[in-house]
Amino acid sequence: MPTFVFDDAILASSFNRPNRMGFMLESLADLDSELKNLGARLILRRGNWVDEILKLAHRAKANAIYIAEDVSRLSRQRLDKLEAAANTVGVEVIRQSGITVIPAGAVAPPDSDHYKVFTPYYRRWQEIPWRPIASTPKSITPVVGLKSLPLPKLSALCSGTTSPEVILGGETQARKRLNAWTKKDLANYSDRHDDLPGDATSRISPYLHFGCLSSLEVATKLRARAGGEAFVRQICWRDFYAQILAARPDAGWSDFKDRGDRWNQDSEAFAAWVAGRTGFPVVDAGMRQLVREGFMHNRARMVVASFLTKDLYQDWRKGAAHFLDWLVDGDLANNNLNWQWNAGTGTDTNPHRIFNPTRQGNRFDAQGDYVRRYVEELAEVEGGLAQDPDPETRARVGYPLPIVDHQVAIAEYKEMRATPQPPS
């Protein structure tokens, strides 16, 4: 009995944003269509997540509930509540590792319950056997007599503006995208994944986040293909962050490594970063791509995160929250722990890793095509000049001067990090 419950707790939270909710509704519609082809349908409910699942289990006379285990604190707490309540009525809850290639906690170093550094985790992740890919059933016997809500409209669940060029949800779209990308770009992934204008990345992260694609299936099928090793390594990063959040649920919003930061509170600088008006073209292009598409190229994500936390020396949590407002693939473990990696409070062994925005633009968008695509003021600026227009050009097209001097800002950042605030 395939079931989805719109959890009132999540609907009332800041995590409920229109890009993700719209994508999820499209994915649920696609899932329901596929289930009908197998003779069943998707049962939809809304309310208290635990209560609604138990009601359905009772009415269906179910003896077991199967569920993909997540790693966020909310997901684990509500699953624990479901299991405790189900046990009192003789219903077994069977947890399955559906969102990762290997279960969080499946491997650990001798002295800890989780890996804190990626490289040794990646070695162990490759060594252990992966579970087999589950096959799609040929048919599903429906449970008769159960009522289902109609699929709600986005406006009934979430307020706010959807990105105009947001990706379409659903497994059907996911497989089309993955198959086309595999044929066209997988073989050259290692060489081209940082190419900003070429955009040779798979863009399947939203489908992995929502379970439209299985990370296990993707990794298993692509690891032996030309270019597959580099791509599957990126899938391993998802598992790496999942096992950290499972072991350290506080790391979603608290420093994994406290650096004693005294973050800058300049609201005007933060507003310029949010609006894509920092005067650094590659930073502004990334921020505008985020709002236009609900997506940002991974190289741009690193550049804009470094700029906020190092050049502007602002709290990574503000940047992570803004990303979660817009990203379709917004995932607590991957988003927030990647932000910590960039801020120097996370798992990176080099806490002072700095991305020079102009140098990054010149290296990964040498002809300025990515900048021109998203920063309309610079659309007519030719070639690499778009990466650092002169003051006269900026004034003529209405594009701002840089809000900070990169070298000065980084010197100030290093001074602040050298004199950390004592623990409270």
N, C-alpha and C positions, 0 to 999 in steps of 0.2 A: 504494500500500500504506500506508494510514493507520496510524501507529505512535505509541505513547506508551511511554516508558521511565521507570519509577520509579527515579530516580537515587539510588544508595546514599549519595552525598555529601550530597545535600539531605535525605534521610531522617534522616541522622545529625546534621544541623545544628539550631540553635535556631530556624531559620525554619520547621521542620516542626511546625505547631501544629494542633490538632484542628479548629478552625473552618474554616481554609482547606483542610485535607486532606479533611474531610468534604464540603465544597462541591465540591472538585475531583473526588472519586469520583462524586458525583451527576452532574457535568458529563460525565465520561467515559462513564458509563452511558447518558446521553442521546445523546451523540455516537455510541456504538456502535449504538443503536437507529436513529438516522437513517441511518447507513451501511448497515445491513441493509436498510433500505427502498430503498437504491440498488444493492443486490446485493453489497455488500462487508461488511467487519467491521473493528473496531479491533483491531490486534495490540498486546498488552500484554507488556512485558518488565520485568525488574527486575535491577539490577546496576550495573556501570560504564557510564555513559551512552554514552561513545564506543564501547566494545567491543560493547555490545549492538546499537547501530545498524549497525556494520560487519558484524557476524555476519548480521543480517537482510538487509543489502544484498547480501552474498555469496550467501546462499541464494536470494534472489529474482532473482539475476543482474541487479541494478539497475545502470544506468549514471549515475544522478544521485540525489541526496538533496536534497529541498526542505525548508527549515526557516525558520520565522519568527524573525528576528533580535531578540534582547533586548539590553538595554544594561547590565545589571549586570556586575560584574567576573567573577563565577563563570560567567555565561552566555557571555560573550565568550571567556573563556579555554578553556572546554570546546568551544566551537564552532571556535575556532582549532585545537585539538588534533584534532577530528574532520576538519576540512578537510585538515590536513597528512597525517593517516593515510589518508584516503580518496584523496588524490592519488597516494599510493604504489601504490595498486592500481587506478588508472585510473577512479575514481568521482568525478564532479564534485559539489561541494556548492554549491547555489544558495541564497543568502540572500535572504529576502523580508522586506519591512517590514510585518509583520502587526500589530504592537502599537501603531503610531502612525499618525496621518493622513499626515504626511510623514516621510521617514527622518530619524533623528537625524543632524545634520551636513549636511542638505540645504541649509540656509541658514546664513550666518555673516556677521558684520560684517567690514569690510575689515581690521581690526587683530587679529582673533582667530579661533580655530577654533570658537567657540560664543558665543551671546548670554548675557550675564550679567544683563540687565534684560528684564522681560517685555514691556513695551509695544512697543519696536522689534521684538522677535521676533514679536509678534502681528501687526504690520503686514506684515512679510515673509511670514509664514505664510499670511495671507489673499491675498497677491498672487500667489504662485507656483501653477501648475496642480497640482491633485491628481490622482493616478492614478485610473483608472476602477475601479469596484467589480467585484470578481471575481464571476462568475455561478456558481450552484450547478450541478454537473453533473447530467444526467438519469439517469446510471447510472455505476457504477464496476466495472471488470473485476477480480474478485478474483484474488489470487495463491494458488494452491492449494499445499497441502503445508506451510504454515508454522504452527508451533505458537504458541499464545497462552496466557498465564496467565489464569486466571479473575480477574474483578475482585475485588481483595482487600477484606476488611472493614477498616473504619477502625482497629479495635483492633490489627490486624496491622501497621499502618504507623506509628501515632502514639499516644502516651499523653496523658492529660490530659482535661479536662472540656470538652465542647462547650456553647456558649451555648444556653439553653433555647428562645430565639426566633430562632434563626439562619435566614437566608434560604435558600431551596432553590436548588440549582445547576442548570445546564444551559441550552442555547440555547432550548429550548421555554419554560421559565419566563422567560427573559430577554426573549423577544419578547412574551410576554403582558404582562409588566410595562411594557416600553417602550411598547407600543401603548396600554395603558390610561392611562399617565401622559401620553403625548403628547396624547391626546384631552381629558384632564381638566385638566392643569396647565401644559403648555408655554406657552400664550399668556400666562399670568400669571407665568411663571418669574422675570422680572426684578424684579417687585414682591414676590414671595412666597418666594424661595429662602432668605431668612434667617429666616423665620417658624418658630421652634422647635416650637411645638405643632402648627401646621398641616402640617408635614412635607411641603411641596410639592416637594421635590427628587425626582429620578428614582430614586435608589437603584440605578442600574445599574453603579456602580463595580466591584462584584465581578465582574460579567459582562464588563466591559471588561478587567479584570485577567487573567482566565482565558481570554480569547479566545472566550467564548460569543457576544459581540457584537463586531463590527468597529468601532473608533472612526471609521475612514474612512467606513463605511456610515452610521453614525449621524449624523456631522457633515454628510455630503453630503445626506442626506435631510431634515435638520432646519434647515439654515442659512437657507433661504429662507422657512421657516414663521414665523407670528406668534410672537414670543418666542424664536425659534430662535437669533438672533444672540447673546443673552446666554448661552444654554446652550452653544452651540458655543465661545464664548470660554473656558468652563471646560474643555472638551475640549482646547483649545489649551494650557492650563496643564500637562496631562499630557505633551504633546509638548515643552513648554519644559523641564520637569524631566528628561525622558528625554535631551534633547540635552546638558544639563549633566552628567548622570551618565556619559554616553558619553565626554565630553571630560575629565571630572574624576572618575574612578572612586573616588578617595579621598574625595570629598565625601559618599559614603554614610554614613560614620561619622566623618569629620573635618570641622572647621569650614571652610566655604567661605571665610569671612572670619574670621580669628583676632582675637578681641576681647580676648585676654589675661584671660579670665574665671578667677576663683578661686571655683569653684562651692561653694555650701553643701553640706555632707555630712550634714545633719540627717536621720537615717533615720526618726525618728518622723513628721516632717512629710511625708516621701515616702510612708510607709505610709498616712497619713491621706488623701493625694491618691489613691493607688491604690484605697483602700477606698471612696472617695466619702464621706469623713467630715471634710471641711475646714471645715464650718460655713458655706460659701458655697453656697446651694442650687443655683444653675445649674451650678456646677462639679461638685457631687456628682451631679446628675442626669445630666450627660454621662458621668461615669465609670461610673455604674451602667448606663446604656444600653449602654455598650461591652461590659460583661460579660454583660448579659442578651441582647443581640442580635448581638454581633460586629460592631457598626456604631455610628457616632456621627454625629449631624448635623454638617455642616461648620462651622456657626457655633459649635456647642459645642466642636468640636475646637480652634478658634482660642482660645476662652476658656480651656479647661483647659490648653492649651499655654502661653499667656501667663501663667496663674497659676503654673504650675510653674517656668517659667524667669525670670519677673520678680518675682512676689510671694514665692515661696520661693527664688528664685535658685538653682535646681538644674539640673544638667547636662541639656541637651535629649536626650542619648543615652539616659538612663534612661527618659524619657518615650516616646521613639521605640520603644525595645525593648518597653516595656509595651504600647504600641499594637499592635506586631507579634505579641504573644502572643495577641491577641484578634480583631483586625480581619480579616474575610473578604477585604476589598479591600486588605489589607496589601501594599504595593508599596514596594520600597526607594527608588526615585526619588521617588515622590509623597509617601510618608509621611515619610521622613527629611529631604528638602529642604523640605517644608512645616514640619516642626519647626524647621529652621534659620531659615526665614522668621520664625517667631514668636519664636525666641530672639534674633534680631538678629545671627546669625552667617552668614546666608544671603544671598539675592539682594535682599532688601527694601532700598530706598534709604533707608528710615527705620529704623535699627537699634533705636530706642527706642520702637517702637510698643507701646503698653500697652492692654490691655483691662481696664477696671474691671469686675469680675465682677457686682457688684450693679447697676451701670448697664446692663450688657449684658442681664441678666435682665429688668430693668424695660422695656427697649426691645424685646426680641425675644420675651419671654414675659410680657407685661404682666399677664395674669390668672393667671399661675402654673400653667397647665395642664401644661406640659412638666415642671416641677418635681414636681407632684403625681403625674404618671404614673410617675416613676422613683424618687422619694424617698418611700418609704412612710410614714416618720414624719410627713411633712407633708401626707399625703393629705387630712386634714380641715381644714387651714388654708385659709381662704377667700380667693379673689381674689389680688391682688397682694401681700398680706401674706406669701404663701409665699416671696417673694423675699428677705425679710429679717425673719424672725420675731423677736419680742422675747424677751428672756432667759427670761421666765416661760413662754412657749409652748414654747421649746426644752427647758426643764427638764421640762415636763409630758409632752411627746411623746418625749423621749429623743433629741433632736437636738442635736449639739454647738454650742458657741459658736465663732465664727470662730477659726481657729488663728493668724491674724495680723491685724494692723490694716493694711488695704490701703494707706492713705496713708503710714504709717510704713515698711512693707515696700518700697514703691516708692522712697521717699527713700533707703533703705539700698541698694537696687539701683543707683540712679543714682550714689551715692557710689562703689560698687564699680566701676562701669563707667568712672567718671571717673579712677580710679587703676588702670589695667590692670596685670596681671602682665607683667614683661618676657619676651620670647621666650626659651625655654630653649636 
